[in-house]
Amino acid sequence: MQFDFFPSRTLTLYLANMFVVRILAVLVMLVLVLLALDLLAATGDILAAPGNGQAEILQYASLRAPQLASRFLPYSVLLATLITLVTLNQNSEVVAMKAAGLSAHQVLAPLLLTAALIAALSFGFNERIVTRANATLKAWEAAEYGPIPVADNGGGGLRSNVYLTDGRSILSAATLSGQGADIVLANVTWYERAPSGIIREQVRSPRATYAAPGWRLENPLRFDVAGATTEQVEAMVVGEGLTPAQIDLQSVDQDSLGFRELSQTIDAFEAAGRNTDEMRAKWWHRISGPLSALLMPLLGSIAAFGLARSGQLFVRAIIGMALGFAYFVVDNAALAMGSFGGYPPFLAAWAPFFLFLLLGETVLVRTEE
């Protein structure tokens, strides 16, 4: 028996190349199909904005494609694992490798190494491309696919769909740009509520800036609910209890923040005495999520072993697929539990990974080693 983890450079490159080609093929297929379905639903809304045409549809596709690629990369690794291992098994290549003295772990080693590299690339892709695509697309959707408002001062990132509370009243904005006292709110709506919770007054404004204290609404349109009357006023200050620091904390879009930025946001929330379980769980999941690609060769390995002519190859492939999809179900459920405090954040992000790592290793050792 060979005792080197990678006993043959030629074999390692052969298996890794086969695996990478299938990952890319499956990923491209999934992204194209899902993007086409997504465009069917979104094209009408995009073209409804004045001046939009084919260029804006292509822009939407360029922003949506990274999101789909990031989300479905682990699924692509799982399907590529099954396709690769089933092909090797049908061609008796696995039998030849085991006859040469390779163990099951050595057969899977090139696939595990490739999956580890894919996980590292996925982390970098999420940090550099997906977070920015999330921020831009959300801001564009908030502007109803029209021109995205730009901060007058040019500072701070653009955030969308902001909802803020000042006691019983609510201040909402389609987009927020800038930081601190330079924050600019666009497409603003102010809801003044009575102690009973009933809305007494609604004010809409295209733009709001910090008035120290409060937020000055420009050209607001005021609607009195009790009298059912509408009034145009020159300016109006609302939300005097809302400071720029509070807005910075309440308007965080976690999906648009990088790993380091999210860590700094968590520290700011903890310093303010706010609950950070949801953000902490997502912060840990920024690591465990891409690493799920490393599990897929192990969970799908059951399709590689056993004689193809025994008639059980299809059943083995189904079992491998079931194990892989079971991981995604458990992972999403654990993350949801961690978001509202059911699990500690670290456990919510990492428990499914280690559970299925042990499960896959146990199945492999018990059946093949």
C-alpha positions as CSV (number, residue, x, y, z in Angstrom):
1,M,0.0,0.0,0.0
2,Q,1.2,3.5,-0.8
3,F,1.7,5.7,2.3
4,D,2.1,9.1,0.6
5,F,-1.0,11.2,0.6
6,F,-0.3,12.2,-3.0
7,P,1.6,9.1,-4.3
8,S,1.6,10.2,-8.0
9,R,2.0,13.7,-9.4
10,T,0.5,12.5,-12.8
11,L,-2.5,11.0,-11.1
12,T,-3.0,14.0,-8.9
13,L,-3.0,16.4,-11.9
14,Y,-5.2,14.1,-13.9
15,L,-7.9,13.9,-11.2
16,A,-7.6,17.6,-10.3
17,N,-8.0,18.7,-13.9
18,M,-11.0,16.4,-14.4
19,F,-12.6,17.7,-11.2
20,V,-12.0,21.4,-12.1
21,V,-13.5,21.1,-15.6
22,R,-16.6,19.5,-14.2
23,I,-17.0,22.1,-11.4
24,L,-16.8,24.9,-14.0
25,A,-19.2,23.2,-16.4
26,V,-21.8,22.6,-13.7
27,L,-21.4,26.1,-12.2
28,V,-21.8,27.8,-15.6
29,M,-24.8,25.7,-16.4
30,L,-26.5,26.5,-13.0
31,V,-25.7,30.2,-13.2
32,L,-27.0,30.5,-16.8
33,V,-30.2,28.7,-16.1
34,L,-31.0,30.5,-12.9
35,L,-30.0,33.9,-14.4
36,A,-32.3,33.3,-17.3
37,L,-35.2,32.6,-14.9
38,D,-34.3,35.6,-12.8
39,L,-34.3,37.9,-15.8
40,L,-37.7,36.7,-16.8
41,A,-39.0,38.0,-13.5
42,A,-36.9,41.2,-13.3
43,T,-36.8,42.5,-16.9
44,G,-40.3,44.0,-16.8
45,D,-39.4,46.1,-13.7
46,I,-36.0,47.2,-15.2
47,L,-37.6,48.3,-18.5
48,A,-40.4,50.1,-16.6
49,A,-37.9,52.8,-15.5
50,P,-37.7,55.6,-18.0
51,G,-34.6,55.4,-20.3
52,N,-33.8,51.8,-19.5
53,G,-33.0,49.3,-22.2
54,Q,-30.8,46.4,-23.1
55,A,-27.7,48.0,-21.4
56,E,-29.5,48.0,-18.1
57,I,-30.6,44.4,-18.5
58,L,-27.0,43.4,-19.1
59,Q,-26.0,45.5,-16.1
60,Y,-28.5,43.7,-13.9
61,A,-27.2,40.3,-15.2
62,S,-23.6,41.4,-14.4
63,L,-24.6,42.2,-10.8
64,R,-26.8,39.1,-10.3
65,A,-24.4,36.6,-11.8
66,P,-21.8,36.9,-8.9
67,Q,-24.5,36.4,-6.3
68,L,-25.7,33.2,-8.1
69,A,-22.2,31.9,-8.6
70,S,-21.3,32.4,-4.9
71,R,-24.5,30.8,-3.7
72,F,-24.4,27.7,-5.9
73,L,-20.7,27.1,-6.0
74,P,-20.9,24.4,-3.2
75,Y,-23.8,22.7,-5.1
76,S,-21.6,22.7,-8.2
77,V,-18.7,21.1,-6.3
78,L,-21.1,18.4,-5.0
79,L,-22.6,17.6,-8.5
80,A,-19.1,17.7,-10.0
81,T,-17.9,15.3,-7.4
82,L,-20.6,12.8,-8.2
83,I,-20.1,13.1,-11.9
84,T,-16.3,12.7,-11.6
85,L,-16.4,9.7,-9.2
86,V,-19.2,7.9,-11.1
87,T,-17.2,8.3,-14.3
88,L,-14.1,6.9,-12.7
89,N,-16.0,4.0,-11.2
90,Q,-17.7,3.1,-14.5
91,N,-14.4,3.1,-16.3
92,S,-12.8,0.9,-13.6
93,E,-10.2,3.6,-12.9
94,V,-11.0,3.4,-9.2
95,V,-10.4,-0.4,-9.2
96,A,-7.1,0.2,-11.0
97,M,-6.0,2.8,-8.4
98,K,-7.0,0.5,-5.5
99,A,-5.2,-2.4,-7.2
100,A,-2.1,-0.2,-7.3
101,G,-2.2,0.1,-3.5
102,L,-4.0,3.4,-3.1
103,S,-6.4,3.8,-0.2
104,A,-9.8,5.5,-0.4
105,H,-8.3,8.7,1.1
106,Q,-5.5,8.7,-1.4
107,V,-8.0,8.4,-4.3
108,L,-9.9,11.4,-2.9
109,A,-6.8,13.5,-2.0
110,P,-6.6,15.4,-5.3
111,L,-10.3,16.2,-5.1
112,L,-9.9,17.4,-1.6
113,L,-6.9,19.6,-2.5
114,T,-8.8,21.1,-5.4
115,A,-11.9,21.7,-3.2
116,A,-9.7,23.5,-0.7
117,L,-8.3,25.8,-3.4
118,I,-11.9,26.4,-4.6
119,A,-12.9,27.3,-1.1
120,A,-10.0,29.9,-0.8
121,L,-10.9,31.4,-4.2
122,S,-14.6,31.5,-3.1
123,F,-13.7,33.5,0.0
124,G,-11.8,36.0,-2.0
125,F,-14.5,36.2,-4.6
126,N,-17.1,36.9,-2.0
127,E,-15.0,39.6,-0.4
128,R,-13.9,41.5,-3.5
129,I,-16.9,41.0,-5.9
130,V,-20.0,39.6,-4.3
131,T,-20.3,42.2,-1.4
132,R,-19.9,45.1,-3.9
133,A,-22.5,43.5,-6.2
134,N,-24.9,43.2,-3.3
135,A,-24.5,46.8,-2.3
136,T,-24.9,48.1,-5.9
137,L,-27.9,45.9,-6.8
138,K,-29.8,46.7,-3.6
139,A,-29.3,50.4,-4.1
140,W,-30.4,50.1,-7.7
141,E,-33.5,48.1,-6.7
142,A,-34.3,50.7,-4.0
143,A,-34.2,53.4,-6.7
144,E,-36.6,51.2,-8.8
145,Y,-33.9,50.6,-11.4
146,G,-33.5,54.3,-12.0
147,P,-30.4,56.5,-11.4
148,I,-28.7,55.6,-8.2
149,P,-28.4,58.7,-5.9
150,V,-24.9,59.8,-5.3
151,A,-23.7,61.4,-2.1
152,D,-22.9,65.1,-2.5
153,N,-19.8,64.7,-0.3
154,G,-18.8,61.5,-2.0
155,G,-18.0,59.8,1.3
156,G,-19.4,56.6,2.7
157,G,-20.9,53.6,1.1
158,L,-24.4,53.5,-0.4
159,R,-27.0,51.6,1.6
160,S,-30.6,50.9,0.7
161,N,-34.0,50.3,2.3
162,V,-33.2,51.9,5.6
163,Y,-35.7,51.8,8.4
164,L,-35.1,53.8,11.6
165,T,-37.2,54.3,14.7
166,D,-37.5,57.4,16.9
167,G,-39.7,56.4,19.8
168,R,-43.0,55.4,18.2
169,S,-42.3,57.2,14.9
170,I,-40.5,55.7,11.9
171,L,-38.1,57.3,9.4
172,S,-37.5,55.2,6.2
173,A,-35.3,56.0,3.2
174,A,-34.8,54.2,-0.1
175,T,-31.0,54.9,0.1
176,L,-28.5,56.3,2.5
177,S,-25.1,57.7,1.6
178,G,-22.3,59.3,3.5
179,Q,-21.3,58.9,7.2
180,G,-21.7,60.9,10.4
181,A,-23.1,64.4,10.1
182,D,-22.7,64.1,6.3
183,I,-25.3,61.4,5.9
184,V,-27.8,62.1,3.1
185,L,-31.1,60.2,2.9
186,A,-32.9,59.9,-0.4
187,N,-36.7,59.2,-1.0
188,V,-37.5,59.6,2.6
189,T,-40.8,58.9,4.4
190,W,-41.6,60.0,7.9
191,Y,-44.4,58.2,9.8
192,E,-45.6,60.1,12.9
193,R,-47.5,57.7,15.2
194,A,-49.8,58.3,18.1
195,P,-49.3,56.6,21.5
196,S,-51.8,54.0,20.4
197,G,-49.6,53.2,17.4
198,I,-52.0,54.7,14.8
199,I,-50.2,56.7,12.1
200,R,-51.3,60.4,12.5
201,E,-49.1,61.9,9.8
202,Q,-47.1,60.8,6.8
203,V,-44.4,63.1,5.2
204,R,-42.6,62.3,2.0
205,S,-39.4,64.0,0.8
206,P,-36.9,63.4,-2.0
207,R,-34.0,64.2,0.3
208,A,-33.0,64.7,4.0
209,T,-29.9,65.9,5.7
210,Y,-28.8,66.2,9.3
211,A,-30.1,69.3,11.1
212,A,-28.3,68.9,14.4
213,P,-30.6,67.8,16.0
214,G,-33.1,66.1,13.7
215,W,-33.3,65.6,10.0
216,R,-34.3,68.3,7.6
217,L,-36.7,67.2,4.9
218,E,-36.4,69.1,1.6
219,N,-39.7,70.0,-0.2
220,P,-41.8,67.6,1.9
221,L,-45.3,66.6,1.1
222,R,-47.3,66.3,4.3
223,F,-50.4,64.1,4.6
224,D,-52.6,64.4,7.7
225,V,-54.5,61.1,8.2
226,A,-57.2,62.5,10.4
227,G,-58.2,65.3,8.1
228,A,-57.3,63.4,4.9
229,T,-55.5,66.6,3.7
230,T,-52.3,67.0,1.8
231,E,-50.0,70.0,2.2
232,Q,-46.7,71.0,0.5
233,V,-44.3,72.8,2.9
234,E,-40.9,74.3,2.3
235,A,-38.9,72.4,4.9
236,M,-39.5,70.3,8.0
237,V,-37.3,68.8,10.7
238,V,-38.2,65.4,12.1
239,G,-36.6,62.6,14.1
240,E,-34.8,64.8,16.6
241,G,-33.9,61.8,18.7
242,L,-32.0,60.1,15.8
243,T,-28.3,60.9,15.8
244,P,-25.9,60.0,13.0
245,A,-24.2,57.4,15.2
246,Q,-27.6,55.7,15.8
247,I,-28.3,55.7,12.1
248,D,-24.9,54.2,11.3
249,L,-25.7,51.3,13.6
250,Q,-29.3,50.8,12.5
251,S,-28.7,51.0,8.7
252,V,-26.1,48.2,8.5
253,D,-26.4,45.9,5.5
254,Q,-24.5,42.8,6.5
255,D,-24.4,41.3,3.0
256,S,-22.7,44.3,1.6
257,L,-19.9,44.4,4.2
258,G,-16.5,42.7,3.8
259,F,-15.1,40.3,6.4
260,R,-13.1,43.0,8.2
261,E,-15.8,45.7,7.9
262,L,-18.3,43.3,9.4
263,S,-16.0,42.6,12.3
264,Q,-15.6,46.3,13.0
265,T,-19.4,46.7,12.8
266,I,-19.8,43.9,15.4
267,D,-17.4,45.7,17.7
268,A,-19.3,48.9,17.3
269,F,-22.6,47.2,18.1
270,E,-21.1,45.5,21.2
271,A,-19.7,48.8,22.4
272,A,-23.2,50.3,22.1
273,G,-24.7,47.4,24.0
274,R,-26.6,46.0,21.0
275,N,-27.2,42.3,20.4
276,T,-24.7,40.9,17.8
277,D,-25.7,37.2,17.6
278,E,-27.0,37.4,14.1
279,M,-24.0,39.3,12.8
280,R,-21.6,37.1,14.7
281,A,-23.1,34.0,13.2
282,K,-22.9,35.4,9.7
283,W,-19.3,36.5,10.4
284,W,-18.3,33.0,11.2
285,H,-20.3,31.7,8.2
286,R,-18.2,33.9,6.0
287,I,-15.5,31.2,6.7
288,S,-17.5,28.1,7.1
289,G,-19.6,28.8,4.0
290,P,-16.8,28.6,1.4
291,L,-15.2,25.7,3.3
292,S,-18.3,23.6,2.6
293,A,-16.8,23.0,-0.8
294,L,-14.2,20.9,1.1
295,L,-16.9,18.6,2.4
296,M,-18.4,17.7,-1.0
297,P,-15.7,15.2,-2.2
298,L,-16.0,13.4,1.2
299,L,-19.8,13.3,1.2
300,G,-20.0,12.2,-2.4
301,S,-17.2,9.7,-2.1
302,I,-19.6,6.8,-1.6
303,A,-20.2,7.0,-5.4
304,A,-16.6,6.2,-6.1
305,F,-16.3,2.8,-4.5
306,G,-18.1,-0.5,-5.0
307,L,-18.1,-2.3,-8.3
308,A,-20.1,-0.6,-11.1
309,R,-21.4,-3.9,-12.4
310,S,-23.0,-4.7,-9.1
311,G,-25.9,-2.5,-10.1
312,Q,-25.6,-0.3,-7.0
313,L,-23.7,2.6,-8.5
314,F,-26.9,4.6,-9.1
315,V,-28.0,4.0,-5.5
316,R,-24.6,5.1,-4.2
317,A,-24.7,8.3,-6.3
318,I,-28.2,9.1,-4.9
319,I,-26.9,8.5,-1.3
320,G,-24.0,10.8,-2.0
321,M,-26.3,13.5,-3.4
322,A,-28.6,13.1,-0.4
323,L,-25.7,13.5,2.1
324,G,-24.6,16.7,0.3
325,F,-28.0,18.3,0.2
326,A,-28.7,17.3,3.8
327,Y,-25.7,19.4,4.7
328,F,-27.1,22.5,3.0
329,V,-30.5,22.0,4.8
330,V,-28.9,21.6,8.2
331,D,-26.5,24.5,7.6
332,N,-29.3,26.9,6.7
333,A,-31.4,25.7,9.6
334,A,-28.5,26.2,12.1
335,L,-27.8,29.6,10.7
336,A,-31.4,30.6,11.1
337,M,-31.4,29.4,14.7
338,G,-28.3,31.4,15.4
339,S,-29.8,34.5,13.9
340,F,-32.4,34.7,16.6
341,G,-30.3,33.3,19.5
342,G,-31.4,29.7,19.4
343,Y,-27.8,28.6,19.0
344,P,-24.5,30.4,20.0
345,P,-23.1,32.1,16.8
346,F,-20.0,29.9,16.6
347,L,-22.1,26.7,17.0
348,A,-24.6,27.9,14.4
349,A,-21.9,28.5,11.8
350,W,-19.6,25.5,12.5
351,A,-21.6,22.7,14.0
352,P,-23.0,21.5,10.6
353,F,-19.6,21.6,9.0
354,F,-17.9,19.4,11.7
355,L,-21.0,17.1,12.0
356,F,-21.0,16.2,8.3
357,L,-17.2,16.1,8.3
358,L,-17.3,13.3,10.9
359,L,-20.3,11.7,9.1
360,G,-18.5,11.6,5.7
361,E,-15.3,10.3,7.3
362,T,-17.2,7.6,9.2
363,V,-19.0,6.4,6.0
364,L,-15.7,6.4,4.1
365,V,-13.8,4.5,6.8
366,R,-16.5,2.0,7.5
367,T,-17.2,1.1,3.9
368,E,-13.8,1.3,2.2
369,E,-11.0,1.5,4.7
